Amino acid sequence: MSHTPDARPAKVTIIVTGLVCFLIIATGVFGMHKMATSKRPPAEKPFQNKGLAVSTLPVKTETVRLTAVGYGQAEAVRVLDICPQVSGNIVDIHPALEQGGIVPEGEILLKIDDTGYAIERDKAAAQVRLTENTIAQYRVSLERDNDRLAALQRSTLLSKTEYTRLKTLYETDRVGTLSDVEAAEQDYNLCLDTEKSLIKTISLYPLQIKEALSDLARDKADLKTAGLNLARCTIRAPFSGRVQDVAVDAGTYVSTGTLALTLTDDSMLEIKVPLSDRDAFDTLRLRAGAGDRGSRAGGWISGLDAVECRLETVTGKAYAAMTATVHRAVRYDDASRTLYLAVRVERPKNGEVQGMPLLEGMFCKLYLSARSVSGVVKIPAGSLNADDTVYLARDGKLKTLPVVRETSGKDSVWISGDFLPGDRIITTPLTNPMENA
């Protein structure tokens, strides 16, 4: 007979284990509750917004003259490459004919050996005199032959009358002889042939004179050319200027068209200034297609006469007092969307320049102004954001305000916008500030 093990002891063990675990968990929960209820909560403090200390400026409106800023390089208006128009050896040069030398107007720059050209001029003059003598001879011969023709025509008329008389007497009255009639006829025919020959000769004189006059015109042209070539052996300065470059010296052989030197007039300089569409047509209010034909604009750009110019070095140092004016609009570059203006700067008449002079090749900064605008606010250049906005302190909160940049100076800009009374412009640099903070 078999026996089954008793399962009751195992069940009791499980129940006891469960009760022990429950008691442990309950004791832990009760202990945590007692600890939580026995701890005093911290005292609540009111929220304080410390904020960020910034520098501000009050909004003060003013009236300013709008200015566009451009840059350009000064270039001489008159730069002349001097090339000899004749060939030959240089026998003399100006003492100041060296790079940087100053040559007054009208003085001899260089002289080419003119011996051969003087001979050619004398030969051309002799040919002119020879042709003039030929024409004079033709005219004297014409006058003389006209006198001979008048006498010959009278002789021909007498011979004809005598021949007619003898012929009539012989044929009608049988007076005289046939030989007398034939002799009279022969004399008449001889006079008639001589008259015709002389008339033909006289008729050729006008053609001969006309041809000789043509030859005279050609000879005079040759004489003029020879005289010009002789004069071209001496090259004078067409204006007072600075010798920019020299390629010849005394004793050098030069050919026609060879570059000898470059002369520059520093009394008038020109700066070509590129301006953006905004600067040219908004700031300066220039207009296209309505210019006065008599103005500096030349008819295709108007408003240039109202533009005032001031120039200084790129480092901010002002040049000496020199008159600067907008001379013309040069061209519009459709690739860069810029309008090029030519500004001319004239050196003082007395030649004295106080301060830093403006010289050819210098790079300079130009301020161009044409109109005034009111209700603008001056702020430091660093206070204007890249997206043309400024930060305001309005009613104790930060606000971002879009503005219009009207003009700018060295360290400041002038803006316009919808400002309210009491607004202050934040000048402290901020990076992505929170709106209404």
C-alpha positions in Angstrom: 0.0 0.0 0.0 1.5 3.4 -1.1 1.5 6.8 0.8 1.2 10.5 -0.8 3.4 13.2 0.8 1.5 15.9 2.8 1.4 19.3 0.9 0.3 21.4 3.9 3.8 22.3 5.2 4.7 23.9 1.8 1.6 26.1 1.7 2.3 27.4 5.2 5.9 28.3 4.2 4.6 30.4 1.2 2.0 32.2 3.3 4.6 33.1 6.0 7.0 34.4 3.4 4.4 36.6 1.8 3.4 38.1 5.2 7.0 38.9 6.0 7.5 40.7 2.7 4.2 42.7 3.1 5.3 43.8 6.6 8.7 44.9 5.3 7.1 47.0 2.5 4.5 48.5 4.8 7.1 49.4 7.4 9.1 51.2 4.6 6.1 53.1 3.3 5.1 54.1 6.8 8.6 55.3 7.6 8.9 57.4 4.4 5.5 59.0 5.1 6.6 60.0 8.6 9.8 61.5 7.3 8.0 63.5 4.6 5.4 64.8 7.0 8.0 65.7 9.6 10.2 67.9 7.2 9.2 71.6 6.9 8.8 72.9 3.3 11.1 75.8 2.2 9.7 79.3 2.2 8.6 80.6 -1.2 10.4 83.7 -2.5 8.9 86.1 -5.0 10.3 85.9 -8.7 12.7 88.7 -9.5 13.6 89.4 -13.1 17.2 90.7 -12.8 17.4 91.6 -16.6 20.5 92.6 -18.6 22.1 96.0 -18.2 22.3 97.8 -21.6 23.3 101.3 -22.8 20.6 103.3 -24.5 20.2 106.6 -26.4 17.0 108.7 -26.5 15.3 109.0 -29.9 16.1 112.5 -31.2 15.1 113.5 -34.7 17.0 115.9 -36.8 17.4 117.1 -40.4 20.4 115.9 -42.4 21.7 116.0 -45.9 21.6 112.6 -47.5 25.0 111.4 -48.6 26.2 108.6 -50.8 29.8 107.3 -50.3 31.9 106.1 -53.2 35.5 105.2 -53.9 37.7 105.8 -56.9 41.2 106.5 -58.2 42.3 109.9 -59.4 43.4 110.1 -63.0 44.6 113.0 -65.0 42.1 114.3 -67.6 44.8 115.2 -70.1 47.4 112.5 -70.7 49.2 112.9 -74.1 51.4 110.3 -75.7 53.8 112.4 -77.9 55.0 110.6 -81.0 57.2 112.3 -83.7 55.6 112.7 -87.0 58.9 112.6 -88.9 61.9 110.4 -88.7 65.5 111.4 -87.8 68.1 111.7 -85.1 67.3 113.7 -82.0 69.8 116.6 -81.8 68.4 118.4 -78.7 66.1 117.8 -75.7 64.6 119.9 -73.0 66.7 120.0 -69.7 63.6 118.8 -67.7 62.8 116.0 -70.1 63.0 113.2 -67.4 60.4 111.3 -65.5 58.7 113.7 -63.1 60.1 116.9 -64.8 57.8 119.9 -65.3 57.7 121.5 -68.7 55.9 124.8 -69.4 53.5 125.2 -72.3 55.2 126.1 -75.6 58.7 125.1 -74.7 60.7 122.8 -77.0 60.6 119.2 -75.7 62.9 117.8 -78.4 64.3 118.6 -81.8 65.0 116.3 -84.7 67.7 116.9 -87.3 66.0 119.0 -89.9 68.7 119.3 -92.6 67.1 117.0 -95.1 63.7 118.4 -94.5 64.9 122.0 -95.1 66.4 120.8 -98.5 63.1 119.3 -99.4 61.3 122.5 -98.5 63.6 124.5 -100.7 63.2 122.2 -103.6 59.4 122.4 -103.3 59.6 126.2 -103.1 61.7 126.2 -106.3 59.2 124.0 -108.1 56.4 126.4 -107.1 58.3 129.3 -108.6 59.0 127.4 -111.8 55.3 126.5 -112.3 54.3 130.1 -111.5 56.7 131.3 -114.2 55.2 128.8 -116.7 51.8 130.1 -116.0 53.0 133.7 -116.5 54.6 132.7 -119.8 51.3 131.1 -121.0 49.4 134.3 -120.1 51.9 136.6 -121.9 51.8 134.3 -125.0 48.0 134.4 -125.0 47.9 138.1 -124.9 50.6 138.4 -127.6 48.9 135.9 -129.9 45.5 137.7 -129.4 47.1 140.8 -130.7 48.7 138.9 -133.6 45.3 137.4 -134.4 43.7 140.8 -134.6 46.3 142.0 -137.1 46.2 138.8 -139.1 42.4 139.0 -139.4 42.8 142.4 -140.9 45.4 141.1 -143.4 43.1 138.2 -144.2 40.3 140.6 -144.9 42.4 142.7 -147.2 43.7 139.7 -149.0 40.2 138.5 -149.5 39.1 141.9 -150.8 42.0 142.1 -153.3 41.4 138.5 -154.5 37.7 139.3 -155.0 38.5 142.5 -156.9 41.1 140.9 -159.3 38.9 137.9 -159.9 35.9 140.1 -160.8 37.9 142.3 -163.2 39.4 139.3 -164.9 36.1 137.4 -165.3 33.9 140.4 -166.1 36.1 143.0 -167.9 39.0 140.8 -168.9 41.3 143.1 -167.1 44.5 141.7 -165.7 45.9 138.2 -166.0 45.0 134.8 -164.6 48.3 134.6 -162.8 47.5 137.8 -160.9 44.2 136.3 -159.8 45.9 133.1 -158.7 48.6 134.9 -156.8 46.0 137.0 -155.0 44.1 133.8 -154.2 47.3 132.2 -152.9 47.9 135.1 -150.6 44.4 135.0 -149.3 44.5 131.3 -148.6 47.9 131.7 -146.8 46.5 134.4 -144.5 43.4 132.3 -143.9 45.5 129.2 -142.9 47.7 131.3 -140.7 44.7 132.8 -139.0 43.1 129.3 -138.4 46.4 128.0 -137.0 46.7 130.9 -134.6 43.1 130.5 -133.5 43.9 126.9 -132.7 47.0 127.9 -130.8 45.1 130.5 -128.8 42.3 128.0 -127.9 44.9 125.7 -126.3 46.2 128.4 -123.9 43.3 128.1 -121.4 43.8 124.3 -121.2 47.5 124.8 -120.7 47.0 127.4 -118.1 44.4 125.3 -116.3 46.8 122.3 -116.3 49.6 124.5 -115.0 47.4 125.8 -112.3 46.7 122.2 -111.2 50.4 121.6 -111.2 50.9 124.8 -109.1 48.3 123.6 -106.6 50.1 120.3 -106.3 53.5 122.0 -106.0 52.1 124.3 -103.3 50.7 121.2 -101.5 54.2 119.6 -101.7 55.7 122.9 -100.4 53.2 122.9 -97.5 54.0 119.3 -96.7 57.7 120.0 -96.8 57.1 123.0 -94.5 55.1 120.9 -92.1 57.7 118.2 -92.0 60.3 120.8 -91.3 58.2 122.3 -88.5 57.5 118.8 -87.1 61.2 118.4 -86.4 60.6 120.7 -83.4 58.2 119.3 -80.9 56.8 121.7 -78.3 54.8 121.1 -75.1 51.1 121.6 -76.0 50.3 122.4 -72.3 52.2 122.8 -69.1 52.6 119.4 -67.6 54.6 116.7 -65.9 56.7 114.2 -67.8 55.2 110.9 -66.9 57.5 108.7 -69.0 60.4 109.2 -71.5 61.6 106.7 -74.1 64.2 108.8 -76.0 67.4 110.7 -75.4 69.7 113.0 -77.4 71.2 111.1 -80.4 68.4 108.6 -80.5 67.0 107.8 -84.0 63.2 107.9 -84.0 60.8 106.7 -86.6 57.4 108.2 -87.4 54.9 107.2 -84.8 57.4 106.0 -82.2 56.4 106.9 -78.7 58.9 109.4 -77.4 57.3 110.6 -74.1 54.1 110.9 -72.1 53.0 114.3 -70.8 50.4 114.6 -68.0 48.4 117.7 -67.0 47.9 117.5 -63.2 45.8 120.6 -63.0 42.6 118.7 -63.6 42.0 115.2 -62.2 39.0 112.9 -62.7 37.6 110.2 -60.4 35.2 107.6 -61.8 32.9 106.7 -58.8 30.6 103.6 -59.0 27.3 104.1 -57.1 24.7 101.5 -56.4 21.1 101.9 -57.7 20.0 102.9 -54.2 22.7 105.5 -53.8 22.3 107.0 -57.3 18.5 107.0 -57.7 17.2 107.0 -54.1 19.8 108.9 -52.1 20.9 111.4 -54.7 17.6 111.3 -56.6 19.2 111.2 -60.0 16.8 110.5 -62.9 17.3 108.9 -66.3 16.2 110.2 -69.7 15.2 113.7 -68.7 18.5 115.6 -68.6 19.0 119.1 -70.1 21.1 118.9 -73.2 23.1 122.0 -72.0 23.8 120.5 -68.6 26.8 118.4 -67.5 24.6 115.3 -67.6 24.7 115.4 -71.4 21.0 114.6 -71.7 20.7 111.0 -70.4 21.0 111.6 -66.6 19.4 114.6 -64.8 20.1 115.9 -61.3 23.9 116.0 -61.5 24.0 119.8 -61.1 22.5 119.5 -57.6 25.1 117.0 -56.3 27.8 118.4 -54.0 31.1 116.6 -53.6 33.6 116.3 -50.8 36.6 114.0 -50.9 39.1 112.6 -48.4 41.7 109.8 -48.2 40.5 106.3 -47.4 42.0 106.8 -43.9 39.7 109.7 -43.3 42.1 112.6 -43.8 40.8 115.4 -45.8 42.6 116.5 -48.9 43.7 120.1 -49.5 41.0 122.6 -50.5 40.3 121.6 -54.1 37.1 122.2 -56.0 35.3 118.9 -56.8 32.3 118.7 -59.1 30.3 116.0 -60.8 31.2 116.4 -64.5 29.0 113.8 -66.1 27.5 110.3 -65.9 29.9 108.0 -67.6 28.0 104.7 -68.0 25.7 102.2 -66.3 27.0 98.7 -65.7 24.2 96.3 -65.9 26.3 93.4 -64.6 27.1 95.1 -61.2 24.0 97.4 -61.3 26.1 100.5 -60.7 26.1 103.9 -62.2 29.6 105.5 -62.8 29.9 109.2 -62.2 32.9 111.3 -63.3 34.0 113.7 -60.6 36.5 116.3 -61.6 38.9 118.0 -59.1 40.6 121.2 -60.1 43.9 122.4 -58.6 43.8 126.0 -57.2 44.8 128.5 -59.9 47.7 129.9 -57.8 49.1 126.4 -57.6 49.5 126.5 -53.8 48.0 123.5 -52.0 47.7 123.6 -48.2 47.5 120.2 -46.6 47.6 116.8 -48.2 47.5 117.1 -52.0 45.5 114.9 -54.3 47.8 113.3 -56.9 47.2 111.1 -59.9 46.9 107.5 -58.9 45.7 108.2 -55.3 42.7 106.2 -54.1 40.2 108.4 -52.3 36.8 108.4 -50.7 34.0 110.7 -52.0 30.9 112.0 -50.2 28.1 112.9 -52.6 25.1 114.7 -51.3 22.1 116.2 -53.1 19.0 116.5 -50.8 18.0 116.9 -47.1 15.6 114.7 -45.2 14.0 115.5 -41.8 12.8 113.3 -39.0 15.9 111.0 -39.0 17.7 109.7 -35.9 21.5 109.5 -35.6 22.8 106.3 -34.0 26.2 104.6 -33.8 27.0 102.5 -36.8 27.2 99.4 -34.7 23.7 99.8 -33.4 22.2 99.1 -36.8 21.7 95.3 -37.4 22.6 93.6 -40.6 18.9 93.2 -41.5 18.2 97.0 -41.1 16.6 96.7 -37.6 17.4 98.3 -34.2 16.7 97.1 -30.7 14.5 99.5 -28.6 13.7 99.8 -25.0 10.0 100.5 -25.1 8.0 100.5 -21.9 10.7 98.6 -20.1 10.7 95.8 -22.7 12.9 95.0 -25.7 11.4 95.6 -29.1 12.9 95.0 -32.6 12.0 97.8 -35.0 12.6 97.7 -38.8 14.1 101.0 -40.0 15.3 102.7 -43.2 18.9 103.6 -43.5 18.9 107.1 -44.9 22.6 107.9 -44.9 25.9 107.1 -43.1 29.0 108.8 -41.9 32.3 107.7 -40.6 31.1 106.2 -37.3 27.3 106.9 -37.4 24.2 106.2 -39.5 21.0 108.1 -39.8 17.8 106.1 -39.8 14.1 106.7 -40.0 11.2 104.5 -38.6 8.1 104.3 -36.6 9.4 105.5 -33.3 7.1 106.3 -30.3 7.6 108.9 -27.6 9.8 107.6 -24.9 11.6 105.0 -27.1 15.3 104.5 -26.4 17.7 102.9 -28.8 19.8 100.1 -27.3 23.5 100.6 -28.3 24.9 97.6 -26.5 25.6 94.7 -28.9 23.1 91.9 -28.4 22.9 88.4 -29.9 19.5 87.0 -30.6 17.7 88.7 -27.7 14.3 87.6 -26.6 11.5 89.8 -27.8 9.5 91.6 -25.0 12.2 90.5 -22.5 
